[in-house]
Amino acid sequence: MPFKSQAQRRKFAQLLVEGKISPETFEEWNRETGGRKLPERAGAAKNQKATAKKKPLRSKPKRSPKSKKTKSAAKKR
């Protein structure tokens, strides 16, 4: 599986130095990534869109008190 970002590549290099992953695993990922230019962080644009504030939805439109007429009020006129 190829690396998705530079940060992920650095993390794998750190794990390699610590001995938590094998050199073969690191080389496999590196080989599949090839010479592509990777973004610093994966999904940065997606995260910004997801964290944008959304306007709250109103259930019903607000009505002025004058527009509320009951049947009894209409009969009196």
Order of alpha helices (4+ residues) and beta strands (2+ residues): alpha-alpha-alpha-alpha
